[in-house]
Amino acid sequence: MGDKFQQFEVLFLRILDKSACVEDLIRNLNFYVLNVEECMEEEIRVRKGNITADFVEKKLLDLKSEEGEKDEVGEEDELENKPELCGIGGSKGRATIEIGADGVAVITIINPPVNSLSLDVLYSLKETVEEALRRDDVKAIVITGCHGKFSGGFDISSFADLQQGKVAQPKPGYVSVDMLTDTVEVSRKPLVAAIDGHALGGGLEIAMCCHARISTPNAQLGLPELHLGIIPGFGGTQRLPRLVGLAKSLEMLLTAKSVKGEEALDLGLVDAIVSPNQLLDTARKWALDIWERKRPWNVSSLHRTDKMESLDEAKEILKLARAQALRIAPNLYHPLAYIDVVEEGIVSGPRAGLIKEYETFEVLVRSDICKALLHLFFAQRGTMKVPGVTDLGLAPRHVKKVAILGGGLMGSGIATALLLSNYPVILKEVNDKFLEAGIEKIKANLQSRVNKGKLSQEKFEKALSLLKGTLDYENFRDVDMVIEAVTEDLSLKQQIFMDLEKYCPPHCILASNTSTIDLNLIWEKTKSQDRIVGAHFFSPAHVMPLLEIVRTQKTSPQVIVDVLDVGKKIKKTPVVVRNCTGFAVNRMFFPCTQAALLLVEHGADLYCIDRAFAKFGMAMGPFRMCDLIGIGVAMATEAQFALSMPDRIYKSMLIPLMQQDKRLGETTRKGFYVYDERRKAKPDPEIKKYIEKATEISGVSIHPKLAKLPDKDIVEMISFPLVNEACRLLAEGISVKAADLDIASVMGIGFPPYRGGIIYWADTLGSKYICSRLDEWARMYGNFFKPCDYLAEKAAKGVPLSATTDPARSRL
């Protein structure tokens, strides 16, 4: 038992590694499958009467054909690591039955675009299965989904309806026990699942109830419910461990990752792999072979024991899993709830496990965490809809080639993201040394994906073949988009954009990756203001999912539509904001750093602040973050904000003093922390003398009570200024939708996703409470904390901060 347990311990430590969890959860909030989203838009048009349902069906078939043909460089499977996809709310899906001459009834789930399991689909599925079981001319049953997709799982919009009591809920256990266990699984006629496209969440749970599963090689199978704050509710917690073993099931469920058909076969999750055009015929024959006893009638999934560890091993694995979950994710209950439900089935039997599963599901689906994650799900869908831009009927132009200026950390990362999505890239640098270094960074980024098994060697080589280096602008004459990613130097950027006007074709989009500089300053010496846009990526650009698209008053809607399309194709979540210093993300985050410096100079412990933020759920505290981005960058950012908003700056000398002594953060292994060769951070007692010197220069008084400030107060004193600035962004029309700021805070700042984003979280506390605390601190520490007019007005009226603003006031 020792070796097996040790292997699982290593596996589980990898699963619950904190940084990996945060990165995975943020990345996995990028929910979309591009073709699925297109189909959703088409179906909405059907509902408005603009096109016919037949057109949608043809579109779906066309997309299926395209999926089989495409060979995108670095393409990660569209549904990998994604939560269950959402069907169109209120859709009337169904299941149909067709009985062949061979005596096989084919039941097809129909609810495009992803065959989501709305309640009407589930009721219809039960009726068709019961009909097939009653009929004497039916020997066996095959369950499949229309248009090459088995099922994307339960309709997510239905969760919100259940939470709000808008729909009548079936009795507890109706699906998992009455329908799947006591109807499908105990059937006297064999049922075979024919899986293509995806079987996610409830879709996989239905498949696991069948007596055999036939899959295509690239089908995606998984139970991603944990990303929505819930657990599987149709028996998945009991059947998956019995089909693939406890250790592997914990990996699949706690990471919410799917597996391809080939891996599913190795695990025992499916029984055979065939090509899509052979799937239905093979499934029919398999079902008849079981009926005729040519193949064994397997023990039902719920009662399999051959893959399960011994009881002692299982208890040890679950004990370790629970301890690690408590240590790594102390704020999250649903991973623990999942472990408890699995344990119940192992200790008390699968039937008891099913009962505990649906009881736990009922609690979790109404939990604050589930509501917050559902909010983010729908907020992310909304980022592609920009009032006054995407509602004008403009089609994106085809961007065939992109040029990048600057091969540093950001430029190489942006180039990597483009190459992974099959875009030819021109990389320009100022000399051979810098150009070679930039190309090497891109190679290293790609090689890292190869090493992690995310990119094949063939696709690695194809990606590199799309990259071309240059030292001049001659190769820019046929590019469709240029992204400038040089150092934050205004005069340099102004010269670059004047040069780009001379060499790039008139249709070429001219984008800057600046993180703080006002775009109006960058383009003031050019004549092409209508095609200049901000394309602010976050480091590392090929990993982080957010793309902040910055629009000036003169940027054309067509350019915004084009950049939205590019962002979508390189698998980024775009948020469109209006131009200002720092845009949305950096402008929101800057007061957070300022407040942290204020607290430290008034007596708070620097490391207690970072620890409080870690407990709150942030990836890291403000000082650890400052070390990561670099003290030099922090200084440059402060300089920009000092020019644009001098009345809202807390002038601390702490960072300048550190810069004087070359304490520049991780790069010099000294900043607010000291770092070993593996960049592991450790508190440094020497930092105290810098704080004392900065406090002396500032002339502020030490407040002894700040040294013993509770974690809650630390988080609020530093986060409420962030909320205050977010309110200013809404009031000024920099961002049109509060939900966009929620997405930006989660994906750009690392705000805990399970808290729903900065505005959503603020609304759970209440505008009156936040305003009163800021007023209190403003009296004690100055106007840095003073609530803005927008926040004060909302508090006076007792309305949420996310309440819709007047569109006429929005500058966007």
C-alpha positions in Angstrom: 0.0 0.0 0.0 2.9 2.3 0.8 4.1 2.8 -2.8 0.6 3.4 -4.2 -0.2 5.9 -1.4 3.1 7.7 -2.0 2.3 8.0 -5.7 -1.1 9.5 -4.9 0.4 11.9 -2.3 2.7 13.3 -5.0 -0.2 13.5 -7.5 -2.5 15.2 -5.0 0.2 17.8 -4.0 0.5 18.6 -7.7 -3.3 18.9 -8.0 -3.7 21.3 -5.1 -0.5 23.3 -5.6 -1.8 26.8 -4.7 -0.3 28.7 -7.6 -1.5 26.0 -10.1 -5.0 26.1 -8.5 -5.2 29.9 -8.9 -3.9 29.8 -12.4 -6.1 26.9 -13.4 -9.2 28.5 -11.9 -8.6 31.8 -13.6 -7.8 30.2 -16.9 -10.7 27.9 -16.7 -13.1 30.8 -16.3 -12.4 31.3 -20.0 -15.5 29.2 -20.7 -16.0 29.5 -24.4 -15.8 27.2 -27.3 -15.7 29.5 -30.2 -17.8 27.5 -32.6 -20.4 26.9 -29.8 -20.6 30.6 -29.2 -21.3 31.2 -32.9 -24.1 28.6 -32.7 -25.6 30.3 -29.7 -25.7 33.6 -31.5 -27.3 31.8 -34.5 -29.9 30.2 -32.2 -30.8 33.6 -30.7 -31.4 34.9 -34.1 -33.7 31.9 -34.8 -35.7 32.9 -31.7 -36.0 36.5 -33.1 -37.3 35.0 -36.3 -34.3 36.3 -38.4 -33.3 32.9 -39.7 -34.7 29.4 -39.8 -33.9 26.5 -37.5 -32.9 24.5 -40.6 -30.1 27.1 -41.2 -28.8 26.5 -37.6 -28.8 22.8 -38.2 -26.8 23.2 -41.4 -24.4 25.6 -39.6 -23.9 23.0 -36.8 -23.1 20.3 -39.4 -20.7 22.7 -41.2 -18.9 23.4 -38.0 -18.6 19.7 -37.2 -17.0 19.2 -40.6 -14.6 22.1 -40.0 -13.6 20.7 -36.7 -12.5 17.5 -38.3 -10.4 19.4 -40.8 -8.6 22.0 -38.8 -5.1 21.6 -37.5 -4.4 24.6 -35.5 -0.9 25.1 -34.1 -0.8 24.6 -30.4 -4.6 23.9 -30.4 -5.8 22.8 -27.1 -9.0 20.9 -27.2 -11.8 23.3 -27.2 -13.5 21.8 -24.2 -10.5 20.9 -22.1 -10.5 22.4 -18.6 -13.8 24.1 -19.2 -16.8 24.0 -17.0 -20.1 22.7 -18.4 -21.2 24.8 -21.3 -24.4 26.8 -21.1 -27.4 26.1 -23.3 -29.7 29.0 -24.2 -31.9 29.7 -21.3 -35.5 28.8 -21.7 -34.8 26.5 -24.6 -37.3 23.7 -25.3 -35.0 20.7 -25.8 -36.1 17.1 -26.2 -35.0 13.6 -26.7 -36.2 11.6 -29.8 -36.4 7.9 -30.4 -35.9 6.0 -33.6 -36.2 2.2 -33.8 -34.3 0.4 -36.5 -35.0 -2.8 -38.2 -32.3 -4.4 -36.1 -34.3 -3.8 -33.0 -32.0 -1.1 -31.7 -33.7 2.1 -30.4 -31.5 5.2 -30.9 -32.4 7.9 -28.5 -31.0 11.3 -29.5 -30.5 14.3 -27.1 -31.5 17.5 -29.1 -30.8 20.8 -27.5 -28.4 22.8 -29.7 -25.8 24.1 -29.6 -24.2 21.7 -27.0 -27.2 19.5 -26.2 -27.4 20.9 -22.7 -29.6 19.0 -20.2 -32.4 21.4 -19.4 -35.2 20.0 -17.3 -37.4 19.5 -20.4 -34.6 17.4 -22.0 -34.2 15.2 -18.9 -38.0 14.6 -18.7 -38.1 13.8 -22.4 -35.1 11.5 -22.0 -36.7 9.5 -19.2 -39.9 9.1 -21.3 -38.1 7.9 -24.4 -36.0 5.4 -22.4 -39.2 4.1 -20.7 -40.9 3.8 -24.1 -38.0 1.8 -25.5 -38.0 -0.5 -22.4 -41.8 -1.2 -22.8 -41.7 -1.9 -26.5 -41.4 -5.6 -27.6 -39.7 -4.6 -30.9 -36.8 -3.0 -29.0 -33.9 -5.3 -28.0 -31.3 -2.7 -27.1 -30.8 1.0 -26.8 -28.2 3.5 -27.9 -28.1 7.0 -26.4 -26.3 9.8 -28.4 -26.5 13.5 -29.1 -27.3 15.4 -32.2 -24.8 17.1 -34.5 -21.7 15.2 -33.1 -22.0 16.4 -29.5 -23.2 14.0 -26.8 -24.1 16.5 -24.1 -22.3 19.5 -22.6 -24.1 18.9 -19.2 -26.8 20.6 -17.2 -28.0 23.9 -18.6 -26.2 26.5 -16.5 -28.9 29.1 -16.9 -31.1 26.7 -15.0 -28.9 27.0 -11.9 -29.7 30.6 -11.7 -33.4 29.9 -12.2 -33.3 27.3 -9.4 -31.5 29.7 -7.1 -34.2 32.4 -7.7 -37.1 30.0 -7.5 -38.2 30.7 -11.1 -38.7 27.1 -12.1 -40.3 24.1 -10.4 -37.6 21.8 -9.1 -37.9 18.0 -9.4 -38.0 16.1 -6.1 -34.5 15.5 -4.7 -32.8 12.5 -6.3 -35.2 12.4 -9.2 -32.5 12.4 -11.8 -29.7 10.5 -10.0 -31.8 7.8 -8.4 -35.3 7.5 -10.0 -34.2 8.2 -13.6 -30.6 7.1 -14.0 -30.1 4.4 -11.3 -33.6 2.9 -11.0 -34.5 3.2 -14.7 -31.5 3.3 -17.0 -28.9 1.4 -15.0 -31.2 -1.5 -13.9 -32.7 -1.8 -17.4 -33.2 -5.4 -18.7 -32.2 -4.1 -22.1 -28.6 -3.1 -22.7 -27.9 0.7 -23.1 -24.8 1.9 -24.9 -23.7 5.5 -25.0 -22.3 6.8 -28.3 -20.1 9.7 -27.4 -18.8 12.3 -29.8 -17.7 15.9 -29.3 -18.1 16.1 -25.6 -19.7 14.3 -22.6 -19.3 16.8 -19.8 -20.9 17.0 -16.3 -24.4 15.6 -16.5 -23.7 14.4 -20.0 -20.9 12.1 -18.7 -23.0 11.1 -15.7 -25.7 9.8 -18.1 -23.1 7.9 -20.2 -21.6 6.3 -17.0 -25.1 4.8 -16.2 -25.1 2.9 -19.6 -23.8 -0.6 -19.8 -21.1 0.3 -22.3 -19.6 3.5 -23.7 -18.2 4.0 -27.2 -16.3 7.1 -27.9 -14.5 8.9 -30.7 -10.7 9.6 -30.2 -11.0 13.3 -29.6 -14.2 13.4 -27.6 -13.9 15.2 -24.3 -15.1 13.5 -21.1 -15.1 15.1 -17.7 -16.9 16.4 -14.6 -16.1 20.1 -14.3 -18.7 21.1 -11.8 -16.2 22.3 -9.1 -15.5 25.3 -11.2 -19.0 26.5 -10.6 -18.9 25.9 -6.8 -21.0 22.6 -6.9 -20.4 18.9 -7.2 -21.8 16.4 -9.7 -25.5 15.8 -9.0 -26.4 12.9 -11.2 -24.3 10.2 -9.6 -20.9 11.2 -10.9 -19.3 11.2 -7.4 -20.1 7.5 -7.1 -19.6 6.1 -10.6 -16.4 7.8 -11.6 -14.3 6.4 -8.8 -15.7 2.9 -9.5 -14.8 3.2 -13.2 -11.3 4.7 -13.1 -10.2 4.3 -9.4 -10.4 6.7 -6.5 -7.0 8.4 -7.1 -7.7 9.2 -10.8 -11.2 10.3 -10.1 -10.0 12.7 -7.4 -7.6 14.2 -10.0 -10.3 14.6 -12.6 -12.8 16.1 -10.2 -10.6 18.3 -8.1 -8.9 19.8 -11.2 -12.2 19.7 -13.1 -10.2 18.6 -16.2 -11.5 16.5 -19.0 -9.8 13.6 -20.8 -9.8 12.7 -24.4 -11.4 9.5 -25.7 -8.0 7.7 -26.0 -7.1 8.4 -22.4 -10.6 7.5 -21.3 -10.2 4.1 -22.9 -6.9 3.5 -21.0 -8.6 4.5 -17.8 -11.6 2.3 -18.3 -14.1 5.1 -18.6 -15.0 4.0 -22.1 -15.0 0.6 -23.7 -14.0 1.3 -27.3 -12.7 4.0 -29.6 -13.9 4.4 -33.1 -14.0 7.1 -35.8 -17.0 9.5 -35.8 -18.4 8.0 -39.0 -18.4 4.5 -37.4 -19.7 5.6 -34.0 -23.4 4.9 -34.3 -23.0 1.7 -36.3 -20.5 0.4 -33.7 -22.7 1.4 -30.8 -25.7 -0.4 -32.3 -23.7 -3.6 -32.9 -22.2 -3.4 -29.4 -25.6 -3.1 -27.9 -27.0 -6.1 -29.9 -23.9 -8.2 -29.0 -24.7 -7.6 -25.3 -28.3 -8.5 -25.9 -27.2 -11.7 -27.7 -24.6 -12.5 -25.0 -21.8 -12.2 -27.5 -20.3 -9.6 -25.1 -20.5 -9.7 -21.3 -23.2 -7.7 -19.6 -21.0 -5.7 -17.3 -21.7 -5.1 -13.7 -23.4 -1.7 -13.4 -21.0 1.2 -12.9 -22.4 1.9 -9.5 -21.4 -1.5 -8.2 -18.0 -2.0 -9.8 -15.2 -2.8 -7.4 -12.4 -3.9 -9.7 -10.8 -0.4 -10.0 -11.4 0.6 -6.4 -8.6 0.7 -3.9 -8.9 -1.3 -0.7 -10.9 0.3 2.1 -7.7 1.2 4.1 -6.1 2.7 1.0 -9.2 4.7 0.2 -9.4 6.1 3.7 -5.8 7.2 3.6 -6.2 8.8 0.2 -9.3 10.6 1.3 -7.7 11.7 4.6 -4.8 13.2 2.6 -7.1 14.8 0.1 -9.1 16.5 2.9 -6.0 17.8 4.7 -4.6 19.2 1.6 -7.9 20.8 0.6 -8.1 22.5 4.0 -4.6 23.7 3.8 -4.6 25.0 0.3 -8.2 26.2 -0.1 -9.5 27.0 3.4 -12.2 29.4 2.1 -13.7 26.8 -0.2 -16.2 24.3 1.1 -17.2 22.4 -2.0 -14.0 20.5 -2.6 -14.4 19.1 0.9 -18.0 18.4 0.3 -17.1 16.4 -2.8 -14.5 14.3 -0.7 -17.2 13.7 2.0 -19.7 12.5 -0.6 -17.2 10.1 -2.2 -16.3 8.8 1.2 -19.9 8.2 2.1 -20.3 6.0 -0.9 -17.2 4.0 -0.1 -17.9 3.5 3.6 -21.7 3.2 3.5 -22.3 1.9 0.0 -23.1 3.6 -3.3 -26.8 4.1 -2.6 -26.0 6.0 0.5 -23.5 8.0 -1.5 -26.2 8.9 -4.0 -28.4 10.2 -1.3 -25.6 12.3 0.3 -24.7 13.6 -3.2 -28.1 15.1 -4.0 -28.5 16.4 -0.5 -25.1 18.1 -0.8 -25.8 19.4 -4.3 -29.0 21.0 -3.1 -27.0 23.0 -0.5 -24.1 23.9 -2.8 -26.2 25.1 -5.7 -27.7 27.8 -3.4 -24.3 28.7 -1.8 -22.7 32.1 -2.1 -19.7 30.6 -3.9 -21.9 29.0 -6.5 -23.8 32.3 -7.0 -20.5 34.2 -7.4 -19.0 31.8 -9.9 -22.3 31.8 -11.9 -22.1 35.6 -12.0 -18.6 35.4 -13.4 -19.7 32.8 -16.0 -22.4 35.1 -17.4 -20.2 38.2 -16.9 -17.6 36.7 -19.1 -20.1 35.9 -21.8 -21.0 39.6 -21.7 -17.6 40.9 -22.4 -17.9 40.3 -26.1 -21.0 42.6 -26.2 -20.0 46.2 -26.3 -22.8 48.8 -26.6 -22.3 51.1 -29.6 -19.8 48.7 -31.1 -20.8 45.1 -31.4 -24.5 46.1 -32.0 -23.7 48.0 -35.2 -23.7 44.9 -37.4 -20.0 45.1 -38.2 -18.2 42.0 -39.3 -14.6 41.5 -38.2 -12.0 41.9 -40.9 -9.6 39.0 -41.4 -6.3 39.6 -39.7 -3.8 37.4 -41.5 -0.4 38.6 -40.3 0.7 40.5 -37.1 3.9 42.4 -36.3 5.3 42.8 -32.8 7.6 45.6 -31.8 9.9 44.6 -29.0 11.0 41.1 -28.0 11.1 41.5 -24.3 9.0 39.7 -21.7 5.7 41.1 -23.0 6.5 41.1 -26.7 7.7 37.5 -26.7 4.7 36.5 -24.7 2.3 38.2 -27.1 4.1 36.7 -30.1 3.8 33.2 -28.5 0.0 33.6 -28.0 -0.4 34.6 -31.7 1.8 31.7 -32.9 -0.1 29.2 -30.9 -3.2 30.3 -32.7 -1.7 30.0 -36.2 -1.0 33.7 -36.8 2.2 34.5 -38.8 4.3 36.9 -36.7 6.9 39.5 -37.6 9.1 40.3 -34.6 11.1 43.6 -34.8 13.9 44.6 -32.6 16.6 47.3 -32.6 19.7 45.1 -33.0 20.7 41.5 -33.6 21.4 40.8 -30.0 17.9 41.8 -28.8 16.3 40.1 -31.8 18.0 36.8 -31.0 17.1 37.1 -27.3 13.4 37.7 -28.2 13.3 34.7 -30.5 14.9 32.6 -27.8 12.3 33.7 -25.3 9.5 32.6 -27.8 11.2 29.3 -28.3 11.5 28.8 -24.6 7.7 29.6 -24.2 6.8 27.0 -26.8 9.3 24.4 -25.5 7.7 24.8 -22.0 4.4 23.7 -23.5 6.0 20.8 -25.2 7.6 19.7 -21.9 4.2 19.9 -20.2 2.6 17.8 -22.9 0.4 20.6 -24.1 2.1 21.0 -27.6 3.4 18.3 -29.9 6.9 18.5 -31.4 5.3 18.8 -34.8 3.2 21.8 -33.8 6.2 23.3 -32.0 8.1 23.3 -35.3 5.1 24.6 -37.3 4.7 27.5 -34.8 8.3 28.5 -35.1 8.0 28.4 -38.9 5.4 31.2 -38.7 7.9 33.5 -36.9 10.2 35.9 -38.7 12.6 38.4 -37.2 13.5 41.8 -38.6 15.4 44.9 -37.7 13.5 47.3 -40.0 10.0 48.2 -41.1 10.2 46.8 -44.7 8.4 43.6 -43.7 5.6 45.7 -42.2 4.1 46.7 -45.6 1.6 43.8 -45.7 0.7 43.3 -42.0 -2.8 43.7 -40.8 -2.0 44.5 -37.2 0.9 45.8 -35.3 1.3 45.5 -31.5 3.9 47.8 -29.9 5.4 46.3 -26.8 8.5 48.4 -26.0 9.4 50.0 -22.7 7.1 52.6 -21.1 8.8 55.6 -22.7 6.3 58.1 -24.2 8.7 59.8 -26.7 9.8 56.4 -27.9 6.3 55.2 -28.4 5.3 58.5 -30.2 8.2 58.0 -32.7 7.3 54.4 -33.3 3.7 55.2 -34.2 4.8 58.0 -36.6 7.1 55.4 -38.2 4.3 52.9 -38.4 2.1 55.3 -40.3 4.8 55.5 -43.0 5.3 51.8 -43.5 2.1 50.0 -42.6 -0.8 49.7 -45.1 -3.8 52.1 -44.5 -6.0 49.3 -43.1 -3.5 48.1 -40.6 -4.5 48.2 -36.9 -1.9 50.1 -34.8 -2.1 48.8 -31.2 0.0 49.6 -28.1 0.5 47.2 -25.2 1.2 50.1 -22.8 -0.1 49.5 -19.4 -0.5 53.0 -18.1 0.3 55.7 -20.6 -2.7 57.7 -21.9 -3.2 56.7 -25.6 -4.1 60.3 -26.5 -0.5 61.2 -25.7 0.9 58.3 -27.8 -1.1 59.2 -31.0 -1.0 63.0 -30.7 1.7 63.3 -33.4 0.0 60.9 -35.8 -2.8 61.2 -38.4 -4.2 57.8 -37.9 -6.1 58.1 -34.6 -9.0 56.1 -35.9 -7.0 52.9 -36.1 -4.9 53.3 -33.0 -6.1 51.1 -30.1 -4.7 49.8 -26.8 -4.1 46.0 -26.6 -3.0 45.5 -23.0 -1.9 42.0 -22.3 -0.9 40.7 -18.9 2.3 38.9 -18.1 3.0 36.2 -19.0 1.0 37.2 -22.1 0.7 33.6 -23.5 -0.7 32.4 -20.2 -2.8 35.1 -18.6 -6.3 35.1 -20.1 -7.2 38.8 -20.0 -6.9 41.2 -22.9 -7.8 44.9 -22.0 -8.8 46.6 -25.3 -8.6 50.4 -24.9 -10.6 52.7 -27.0 -9.9 56.4 -27.5 -12.6 58.9 -28.6 -11.4 58.5 -32.1 -10.8 54.7 -32.4 -13.3 53.4 -35.0 -15.8 50.7 -33.9 -14.5 48.5 -36.8 -11.1 48.4 -35.2 -12.6 47.4 -31.8 -14.6 44.6 -33.5 -11.4 43.4 -35.3 -9.4 43.3 -32.0 -12.2 41.5 -30.2 -12.1 38.9 -32.9 -8.3 38.5 -32.6 -8.6 38.2 -28.8 -11.2 35.6 -29.2 -9.1 33.6 -31.6 -6.0 33.6 -29.4 -8.3 32.4 -26.5 -8.3 35.6 -24.4 -11.1 37.2 -22.6 -11.4 40.7 -23.9 -12.6 43.7 -21.8 -13.2 46.9 -23.7 -12.6 50.1 -21.8 -12.3 53.8 -22.5 -8.9 55.4 -22.5 -7.4 56.9 -19.3 -4.2 56.6 -17.4 -3.8 53.0 -16.2 -7.1 52.1 -18.1 -9.2 49.8 -15.9 -7.0 47.1 -14.3 -4.0 49.1 -13.3 -6.1 52.1 -12.3 -8.2 49.9 -10.0 -5.1 48.2 -8.5 -3.0 51.3 -7.9 -5.0 52.5 -4.8 -4.5 49.0 -3.4 -0.7 49.4 -3.3 -1.1 53.0 -2.1 -3.3 52.0 0.8 -0.9 49.2 1.8 2.0 51.7 1.9 -0.1 54.1 4.0 -0.8 51.3 6.5 2.8 50.3 6.8 4.0 53.8 7.3 1.4 54.3 10.0 2.5 51.1 11.9 1.0 48.0 10.3 3.2 45.0 9.7 4.0 44.6 6.0 4.1 40.8 6.1 0.8 40.6 8.1 -0.8 42.6 5.2 0.4 40.0 2.6 -0.7 37.1 4.8 -4.2 38.6 5.3 -4.6 39.0 1.5 -3.5 35.4 1.0 -6.1 34.2 3.6 -8.7 36.3 1.8 -7.9 34.3 -1.4 -5.7 36.6 -3.4 -2.8 34.9 -5.3 -0.4 37.2 -3.4 -0.4 40.3 -1.3 0.4 43.8 -2.6 4.0 43.8 -1.5 4.8 40.3 -2.9 3.0 41.5 -6.1 5.2 44.6 -6.2 8.3 42.5 -6.0 7.0 40.3 -8.8 6.3 43.2 -11.2 9.5 45.0 -10.1 10.1 48.1 -8.1 11.1 50.0 -11.2 7.8 49.3 -12.8 6.0 50.4 -9.6 7.9 53.7 -9.6 7.1 54.4 -13.3 3.4 53.6 -12.7 3.3 55.9 -9.7 4.8 58.7 -11.8 2.0 58.3 -14.4 -0.7 58.4 -11.8 0.9 61.3 -9.9 0.6 63.4 -13.1 -3.1 62.4 -13.9 -4.5 62.3 -10.3 -2.2 64.1 -8.0 -5.0 64.7 -5.4 -5.4 61.0 -4.9 -1.8 59.9 -4.4 -0.3 58.9 -1.0 3.2 60.0 -1.3 5.4 57.4 0.3 9.2 57.3 0.2 9.4 53.6 0.9 9.7 52.4 -2.7 12.1 55.2 -3.8 14.4 54.4 -0.8 14.4 50.7 -1.8 15.2 51.6 -5.4 18.2 53.7 -4.3 19.6 50.6 -2.7 18.9 48.4 -5.7 16.2 46.4 -3.9 14.3 46.0 -7.1 12.3 42.8 -6.4 12.6 39.3 -7.7 15.1 40.3 -10.4 17.7 41.4 -7.8 16.6 38.8 -5.2 15.8 41.6 -2.9 12.7 43.8 -2.5 10.2 43.7 0.2 11.3 40.0 0.5 14.5 38.2 -0.1 14.6 35.4 -2.7 16.6 32.2 -3.0 17.8 30.7 -6.3 14.4 29.2 -6.8 12.7 32.6 -6.3 11.1 31.4 -3.0 10.2 34.5 -1.0 11.3 35.0 2.6 10.6 38.0 4.9 13.6 40.2 5.4 14.2 41.9 8.8 16.2 44.6 7.0 13.1 46.1 5.5 12.2 47.6 8.8 14.9 50.3 8.5 13.5 51.4 5.2 10.0 51.7 6.7 11.3 53.7 9.6 13.2 56.0 7.3 10.2 56.5 5.0 8.0 57.2 8.0 10.4 59.8 9.3 10.5 61.5 5.8 6.7 61.5 5.5 6.3 62.9 9.0 3.3 60.6 9.8 2.4 59.4 13.2 2.5 55.7 14.2 -0.9 54.3 15.2 -0.1 51.4 17.6 -3.5 49.7 17.0 -2.6 49.2 13.3 0.1 46.8 14.4 -2.7 44.5 15.8 -5.2 45.1 13.0 -7.5 42.1 12.4 -7.2 40.4 9.0 -10.7 41.6 8.1 -9.8 45.2 8.7 -6.5 44.9 6.8 -8.3 43.5 3.7 -11.0 46.2 3.9 -8.7 49.1 4.4 -6.7 48.1 1.4 -9.5 46.8 -0.8 -12.1 49.5 -0.3 -10.0 52.1 -2.0 -9.9 49.6 -4.9 -13.7 49.5 -4.8 -13.8 53.3 -4.7 -11.6 53.6 -7.8 -13.8 51.0 -9.6 -16.8 53.2 -8.8 -15.0 56.2 -10.4 -14.4 54.1 -13.5 -18.1 53.4 -13.8 -19.0 57.0 -13.1 -16.6 58.3 -15.8 -17.7 55.8 -18.3 -14.3 54.2 -18.6 -16.1 50.9 -18.1 -19.8 50.6 -19.1 -20.6 47.4 -17.1 -19.8 46.6 -13.5 -19.5 43.0 -14.6 -16.6 43.9 -16.9 -14.7 45.2 -13.8 -15.5 41.9 -12.0 -13.9 40.0 -14.9 -11.0 42.4 -15.0 -10.3 42.2 -11.3 -10.3 38.4 -11.3 -8.3 37.9 -14.5 -6.1 40.9 -14.2 -5.5 41.5 -10.5 -6.0 38.0 -9.1 -9.1 38.8 -7.1 -10.6 35.5 -5.8 -13.0 34.1 -8.4 -15.2 32.6 -5.8 -16.0 36.1 -4.4 -17.4 37.1 -7.8 -15.2 40.0 -8.7 -14.6 43.4 -7.0 -18.0 45.0 -7.6 -20.0 41.8 -6.9 -18.0 41.3 -3.6 -18.6 45.0 -2.7 -22.3 44.5 -3.2 -22.4 41.6 -0.9 -21.1 43.9 1.8 -23.3 46.8 0.9 -22.5 50.3 -0.4 -23.6 51.9 2.9 -21.1 49.8 4.9 -18.2 50.5 2.5 -19.0 54.2 2.3 -19.2 54.5 6.1 -15.8 52.8 6.6 -14.1 55.0 4.0 -15.6 58.1 5.6 -14.2 56.9 9.0 -10.7 56.3 7.6 -10.7 59.6 5.7 -11.2 61.4 9.0 -8.3 59.5 10.5 -5.8 59.3 7.7 -6.8 61.9 5.1 -8.7 62.3 1.8 -7.0 59.3 0.2 -9.9 57.3 1.6 -12.7 59.8 0.8 -15.6 58.1 -1.0 -16.2 59.2 -4.6 -19.5 60.8 -5.5 -20.7 57.7 -7.3 -20.2 55.5 -4.2 -21.6 58.1 -1.9 -24.8 58.5 -4.0 -25.3 54.7 -4.1 -24.9 54.5 -0.4 -27.3 57.3 0.3 -29.9 55.6 -1.9 -29.1 52.1 -0.5 -28.7 50.6 -4.0 -26.0 48.2 -5.3 -22.9 49.6 -6.9 -23.6 47.4 -9.9 -26.9 49.2 -10.5 -27.0 50.2 -14.2 -25.6 53.6 -14.9 -27.3 56.0 -17.3 -26.1 55.1 -20.8 -26.2 58.8 -21.8 -23.5 59.6 -19.2 -21.2 56.9 -20.5 -18.2 58.2 -22.5 -18.0 54.7 -24.1 
